[in-house]
Amino acid sequence: MKRWIPLILFLVLVGFFAKGLFLNPREVPSPFIGKAAPDFSLPVVGDANATFSPADMKGKVWVMNVWAPWCVSCRQEHGLLMALEQSGTVPIVGLNWKDKQREAEQLLARQGDPYFAVPDDLSGKVGIDYGVTGTPETYVIDQAGIVRMKHVGPISPDIWKDKFVPKLKELGV
């Protein structure tokens, strides 16, 4: 019986690897789904006297889009975010993540600003608190401040329609 143990362990390991081949790498589980969004207070890009905190959004369903001016994928989704802002469907907060070159204000002035507010996470600490692994990442947060959804990667029209719209409808938006 002892000689079968390595074979059994090998087959179990192969099973785990095989399952991994069929997982979607964009579906990164978040420990925050169903839990309160981490609180923070950050200065707002373009207004040194203003700050933003998730507490400012209590009572509203909102979307937090983690982005950076140096992020190519963030620029891909920018047009869609502009269209969403024009539609007024849901307020979008743009967490400016690790903008060491201080480019966000000029970029938004040049390409348009789809955000309700742009808190400036220069150190990246807030992103770490949310479990951000890269940009862009987008979160849906409900009226009570609970994280209801996380999406990793740029948002396309199909992703918005298939993933975000049903979640927002479920939340009464």
Steps between C-alpha positions, in 0.01 A plus 500: 500500500784741580631482146167642365518817709738689265281411201185615680667828604623552144148448358351744752760760401430442129129551575566839661718611208239383247229698677723808488517481122130582480494794742463857373806706604283816502283350772720574798302429816482785745473450875303826512193379308213528748709699748538869575721688258824607668474856620745771401530875462717632220561836333322550169699546179477861387378640833752493782237618751248225425500141623298192411390215723264209429286645780420784254307245291287344777146445377611471136604212280831596342787362299866539592736469205867460596707653220830672428616737225783260411256209452438416133193284579350790697517715189315224308200522733504880530254556214247263656538671838437836330180361344388361837561836666290668229217252558493577872427135580728473802767725654852382421786580736844471340768398749821643350748227594876553536518802269864579577538726194195707609333471156136439595378860506644584158381171348144550622501860376615381157285186457199580716417417860239225546533498878281634779821537703864401450664414833880495471657177634862600439644248747278215376388417856127527426544274198674248724215524750257411217719213378589668170743291298523736201310757303227527401284336763141601559275449803125540545412627848143512629305758703627359830865507390521125432716377210268304270723433200859520378617495139866468402608650168353758266124529467364448149142572392423126516648463849300803615179358354551139612661549839441850637146575382347189666682577826389864494140395428518256790605798717211717379684722250 
